[in-house]
Amino acid sequence: GENHAIMGVVFTWIMALSCAAPPLVGWSRYIPEGMQCSCGVDYYTRAPGVNNESFVIYMFIVHFTIPLIVIFFCYGRLVCTVKEAAAQQQESETTQRAEREVTRMVVIMVIGFLICWLPYAGVAWYIFTHQGSEFGPVFMTLPAFFAKSAAVYNPCIYICM
């Protein structure tokens, strides 16, 4: 009920702050990325005073890999639960339709997450592990655009589905 919603909002804010605040207090930093029209975490520099290595690894594990695992686990459990309920009520067309709609929405949400965040995480990790290589400005622009568009597409998926 209401307590779950409050806990969800508090958890979301804690995760957002644990993602955004460290560069503001000296753990890594923000720099212009791609076409220099937006800022992101500095994946490019390995300066001892900036502590980028530990922050990039932290971001990749805590704010990409773990959420990805949680998404697969929770949405997988949701689909299994809905399929079990639909199997128990095979004669109900309404239940069967609801099961198909939930499954479709889950698949679209997971694919949407992967389309938006996998290119960004992949390119950022590639840049991080290939320090000193030359990268053109477009190399990070498109993945950054997809990642930042997640704030727009998520509500659209929920509204349209």
PEFENLIN-V605096 format. One record per residue. N is the residue number from 1. PHI is phi in degrees with one decimal (999 if undefined). OMEGA is omega in radians with two decimals (none if undefined). D_LAST is the distance of its C-alpha to the last C-alpha in whole Angstrom. Layout:
n:N phi:PHI omega:OMEGA d_last:D_LAST
n:N phi:PHI omega:OMEGA d_last:D_LAST
//
This chain:
n:1 phi:999 omega:-3.06 d_last:23
n:2 phi:-66.0 omega:3.13 d_last:24
n:3 phi:-63.2 omega:3.10 d_last:26
n:4 phi:-63.1 omega:3.13 d_last:23
n:5 phi:-64.6 omega:3.13 d_last:21
n:6 phi:-63.7 omega:3.11 d_last:24
n:7 phi:-62.0 omega:3.11 d_last:25
n:8 phi:-63.9 omega:3.12 d_last:22
n:9 phi:-66.4 omega:3.12 d_last:23
n:10 phi:-62.0 omega:3.12 d_last:26
n:11 phi:-61.2 omega:3.12 d_last:25
n:12 phi:-61.3 omega:3.13 d_last:23
n:13 phi:-66.8 omega:3.11 d_last:26
n:14 phi:-62.8 omega:3.12 d_last:28
n:15 phi:-64.1 omega:3.13 d_last:27
n:16 phi:-63.0 omega:3.13 d_last:26
n:17 phi:-67.4 omega:3.13 d_last:30
n:18 phi:-69.5 omega:3.09 d_last:31
n:19 phi:-90.1 omega:-2.99 d_last:29
n:20 phi:-91.5 omega:-3.00 d_last:30
n:21 phi:-76.7 omega:-3.06 d_last:34
n:22 phi:-51.3 omega:3.11 d_last:36
n:23 phi:-63.6 omega:3.13 d_last:37
n:24 phi:-73.7 omega:-3.14 d_last:38
n:25 phi:-114.4 omega:2.99 d_last:40
n:26 phi:106.9 omega:3.07 d_last:42
n:27 phi:-91.9 omega:-2.99 d_last:40
n:28 phi:72.3 omega:-3.14 d_last:39
n:29 phi:-165.3 omega:3.04 d_last:38
n:30 phi:-98.4 omega:3.07 d_last:36
n:31 phi:-138.7 omega:3.04 d_last:37
n:32 phi:-62.7 omega:-3.13 d_last:36
n:33 phi:-123.2 omega:3.07 d_last:34
n:34 phi:59.3 omega:-3.11 d_last:33
n:35 phi:-80.8 omega:3.11 d_last:34
n:36 phi:68.0 omega:-3.14 d_last:35
n:37 phi:-105.1 omega:3.06 d_last:32
n:38 phi:-150.1 omega:3.14 d_last:31
n:39 phi:-110.9 omega:3.09 d_last:32
n:40 phi:-152.2 omega:3.12 d_last:31
n:41 phi:-65.7 omega:-3.14 d_last:33
n:42 phi:-78.5 omega:3.08 d_last:37
n:43 phi:-89.5 omega:-2.93 d_last:36
n:44 phi:-89.4 omega:-2.94 d_last:39
n:45 phi:-101.0 omega:3.01 d_last:42
n:46 phi:-118.2 omega:3.10 d_last:44
n:47 phi:-94.7 omega:-3.08 d_last:46
n:48 phi:-56.3 omega:-3.09 d_last:48
n:49 phi:-74.0 omega:-3.07 d_last:47
n:50 phi:-93.7 omega:3.13 d_last:44
n:51 phi:58.5 omega:-3.11 d_last:43
n:52 phi:-69.5 omega:-3.06 d_last:40
n:53 phi:-56.4 omega:-3.09 d_last:40
n:54 phi:-65.4 omega:-3.12 d_last:39
n:55 phi:-70.0 omega:3.13 d_last:37
n:56 phi:-63.9 omega:3.10 d_last:35
n:57 phi:-63.4 omega:3.08 d_last:35
n:58 phi:-57.5 omega:-3.12 d_last:34
n:59 phi:-62.0 omega:-3.09 d_last:31
n:60 phi:-64.1 omega:-3.12 d_last:30
n:61 phi:-78.3 omega:-2.99 d_last:30
n:62 phi:-76.9 omega:-3.02 d_last:29
n:63 phi:-111.3 omega:3.00 d_last:26
n:64 phi:-131.1 omega:-3.04 d_last:25
n:65 phi:-65.1 omega:-3.14 d_last:26
n:66 phi:-63.5 omega:3.07 d_last:26
n:67 phi:-58.9 omega:3.11 d_last:22
n:68 phi:-63.0 omega:3.10 d_last:22
n:69 phi:-63.1 omega:3.13 d_last:23
n:70 phi:-63.1 omega:3.12 d_last:22
n:71 phi:-60.4 omega:3.14 d_last:18
n:72 phi:-61.3 omega:-3.12 d_last:19
n:73 phi:-66.2 omega:-3.07 d_last:21
n:74 phi:-65.9 omega:3.13 d_last:19
n:75 phi:-67.2 omega:3.07 d_last:16
n:76 phi:-63.6 omega:3.09 d_last:18
n:77 phi:-63.1 omega:3.13 d_last:20
n:78 phi:-60.2 omega:-3.14 d_last:16
n:79 phi:-62.6 omega:3.12 d_last:16
n:80 phi:-61.7 omega:3.14 d_last:19
n:81 phi:-64.1 omega:3.14 d_last:19
n:82 phi:-66.0 omega:3.11 d_last:16
n:83 phi:-64.0 omega:3.10 d_last:18
n:84 phi:-62.6 omega:3.13 d_last:22
n:85 phi:-64.1 omega:3.13 d_last:20
n:86 phi:-67.1 omega:3.13 d_last:19
n:87 phi:-67.0 omega:3.12 d_last:23
n:88 phi:-73.7 omega:-3.12 d_last:24
n:89 phi:-121.9 omega:-3.07 d_last:23
n:90 phi:-61.3 omega:-3.10 d_last:23
n:91 phi:-78.2 omega:-3.10 d_last:24
n:92 phi:-87.9 omega:3.11 d_last:21
n:93 phi:-65.0 omega:3.14 d_last:19
n:94 phi:-62.4 omega:3.12 d_last:16
n:95 phi:-65.2 omega:3.13 d_last:16
n:96 phi:-63.0 omega:3.13 d_last:16
n:97 phi:-65.5 omega:3.12 d_last:13
n:98 phi:-61.6 omega:3.12 d_last:11
n:99 phi:-62.3 omega:3.12 d_last:13
n:100 phi:-64.6 omega:-3.13 d_last:12
n:101 phi:-65.9 omega:3.12 d_last:8
n:102 phi:-64.4 omega:3.12 d_last:9
n:103 phi:-60.6 omega:3.12 d_last:11
n:104 phi:-61.8 omega:-3.14 d_last:9
n:105 phi:-63.8 omega:3.13 d_last:7
n:106 phi:-62.0 omega:3.13 d_last:10
n:107 phi:-61.2 omega:-3.14 d_last:12
n:108 phi:-65.5 omega:3.12 d_last:10
n:109 phi:-63.6 omega:-3.14 d_last:10
n:110 phi:-66.4 omega:3.11 d_last:14
n:111 phi:-62.9 omega:3.10 d_last:15
n:112 phi:-59.9 omega:3.10 d_last:13
n:113 phi:-60.2 omega:-3.12 d_last:16
n:114 phi:-64.9 omega:3.13 d_last:18
n:115 phi:-63.9 omega:-3.10 d_last:18
n:116 phi:-78.2 omega:-2.96 d_last:19
n:117 phi:-102.6 omega:-3.13 d_last:21
n:118 phi:-64.3 omega:3.09 d_last:23
n:119 phi:-61.0 omega:-3.13 d_last:25
n:120 phi:-64.3 omega:-3.14 d_last:26
n:121 phi:-63.7 omega:-3.14 d_last:27
n:122 phi:-64.5 omega:3.13 d_last:29
n:123 phi:-67.4 omega:3.12 d_last:31
n:124 phi:-61.3 omega:3.13 d_last:32
n:125 phi:-66.1 omega:3.10 d_last:33
n:126 phi:-61.9 omega:3.12 d_last:35
n:127 phi:-61.1 omega:-3.12 d_last:36
n:128 phi:-62.3 omega:-3.10 d_last:37
n:129 phi:-87.1 omega:3.11 d_last:39
n:130 phi:-122.3 omega:-3.13 d_last:41
n:131 phi:-58.5 omega:3.11 d_last:42
n:132 phi:91.3 omega:3.10 d_last:45
n:133 phi:-75.0 omega:3.12 d_last:43
n:134 phi:-86.4 omega:3.10 d_last:42
n:135 phi:-128.4 omega:3.06 d_last:39
n:136 phi:-74.9 omega:-3.10 d_last:38
n:137 phi:-64.5 omega:-3.11 d_last:36
n:138 phi:-76.5 omega:-3.06 d_last:33
n:139 phi:-54.3 omega:-3.12 d_last:33
n:140 phi:-102.8 omega:-3.06 d_last:31
n:141 phi:-66.2 omega:-3.10 d_last:29
n:142 phi:-65.3 omega:3.07 d_last:27
n:143 phi:-60.2 omega:3.11 d_last:25
n:144 phi:-64.9 omega:3.10 d_last:26
n:145 phi:-61.6 omega:3.13 d_last:24
n:146 phi:-61.6 omega:-3.12 d_last:21
n:147 phi:-63.0 omega:-3.10 d_last:21
n:148 phi:-75.2 omega:3.09 d_last:21
n:149 phi:-79.9 omega:3.14 d_last:18
n:150 phi:-58.6 omega:3.12 d_last:16
n:151 phi:-65.2 omega:3.14 d_last:16
n:152 phi:-91.7 omega:-3.02 d_last:15
n:153 phi:-72.8 omega:-3.12 d_last:12
n:154 phi:-57.1 omega:3.10 d_last:11
n:155 phi:-61.6 omega:3.13 d_last:10
n:156 phi:-62.0 omega:3.12 d_last:8
n:157 phi:-63.4 omega:-3.12 d_last:6
n:158 phi:-65.6 omega:-3.13 d_last:5
n:159 phi:-69.5 omega:-3.07 d_last:6
n:160 phi:-76.0 omega:-3.09 d_last:4
n:161 phi:-102.3 omega:none d_last:0
//
